[in-house]
Amino acid sequence: MAQRLPVQVTNYIEELESTDPEALVAVFDRNGYYLYATPNHDSAIGFTPEVLLRMNLTEIIDKRDHHAAWVLRTISVLYAKPIPFSSRLVAKSGDLVPISGTLRHISVPGGEMYFVSFVRVSR
């Protein structure tokens, strides 16, 4: 499920989803709010895309990883390539779900910034 996203972002989402349909793909705005999430987030962490679109990433990332997530997001602005990372998501049940993958920053004309994550559960 997605809000209106620029073509550069939707093209990248399609590329990622075709690479690994089981991966969790999400897009966040500059403030960490979900703009897109693949349906398989529900089976991985218990939140549907519709629910995630009303949430901020800080509600899903383990509190111990908040600073690292902020640093990763900041660093990603300086690079055009995806940056590898690992973290823990807090599932709806409260369980911690280890993930690893990449984060990529995409800037579009007009100054809007998007952050696209492509992760796999590391169980």
C-alpha positions in Angstrom: 0.0 0.0 0.0 1.4 3.4 -0.9 0.7 7.0 -0.8 1.5 9.0 -3.9 5.2 8.7 -4.4 7.5 10.1 -7.1 8.3 7.9 -10.1 11.9 7.6 -9.0 10.8 6.1 -5.7 8.1 3.8 -7.2 10.6 2.5 -9.8 13.1 1.7 -7.0 10.4 -0.1 -5.0 9.5 -2.2 -8.0 13.1 -3.1 -8.6 13.5 -4.2 -4.9 10.3 -6.2 -4.9 11.2 -8.0 -8.0 14.7 -8.8 -6.6 13.2 -10.5 -3.5 9.4 -10.7 -3.1 9.8 -11.9 0.5 11.8 -8.8 1.7 10.2 -6.1 3.7 10.2 -2.9 1.6 9.2 0.4 3.2 9.4 4.1 2.4 9.7 6.8 5.0 9.5 10.6 4.8 12.2 12.9 6.2 10.5 12.7 9.6 10.3 8.9 9.8 6.7 8.4 8.9 5.8 5.4 6.8 4.6 6.3 3.2 4.7 2.7 1.9 5.0 -0.8 3.3 4.8 -4.2 1.6 2.0 -6.5 2.8 4.4 -9.0 4.3 5.1 -6.6 7.2 2.0 -8.1 8.7 3.4 -11.7 8.8 6.8 -10.4 9.9 5.9 -7.9 12.6 2.1 -8.1 13.0 1.4 -4.6 11.5 -0.6 -4.3 8.3 0.6 -1.6 5.7 -2.6 0.4 6.6 -1.6 0.6 10.2 2.1 1.3 9.4 1.0 4.3 7.3 -0.2 5.9 10.5 3.0 5.2 12.4 6.5 6.6 12.8 9.6 4.5 12.4 10.5 5.3 16.1 7.4 3.2 17.1 8.8 0.2 15.3 12.6 0.4 15.9 13.9 -1.0 19.2 14.6 2.1 21.4 18.2 1.0 21.8 18.6 1.4 18.0 17.0 4.9 17.7 20.3 6.8 17.7 21.9 4.4 15.1 18.8 4.7 12.9 19.1 8.5 13.0 22.8 8.3 12.2 22.1 5.9 9.3 19.4 8.1 7.9 21.7 11.2 8.1 24.6 9.4 6.4 22.4 8.0 3.7 21.7 11.6 2.5 25.3 11.9 1.6 25.4 8.7 -0.6 23.5 7.7 -3.7 23.9 4.0 -3.1 22.1 1.8 -0.5 23.8 1.5 2.8 23.8 -1.8 4.7 22.5 -2.0 8.2 21.0 -4.3 10.8 18.6 -3.5 13.6 15.7 -4.8 15.6 12.0 -4.1 15.0 9.4 -4.3 17.7 6.6 -6.5 16.6 3.0 -5.9 17.6 3.4 -8.7 20.1 6.3 -6.8 21.7 8.9 -9.4 20.4 12.1 -8.1 18.9 12.6 -9.1 15.3 16.2 -8.9 14.0 16.5 -7.5 10.5 19.3 -6.7 8.1 19.3 -5.0 4.7 19.8 -1.6 3.2 18.6 2.0 3.4 18.7 4.4 0.4 18.0 8.1 0.3 16.2 9.4 -2.8 15.9 13.2 -3.4 13.5 14.5 -5.9 13.1 17.9 -7.5 11.4 20.3 -5.1 13.5 19.2 -2.2 11.4 16.2 -1.0 13.4 13.4 0.6 12.5 9.7 0.7 14.2 6.9 2.6 13.7 3.4 1.2 14.5 0.3 3.3 14.9 -3.2 2.0 15.3 -5.7 4.8 15.0 -9.4 5.5 14.2 -11.0 8.9 17.5 -12.4 10.3 16.1 -15.2 12.4 
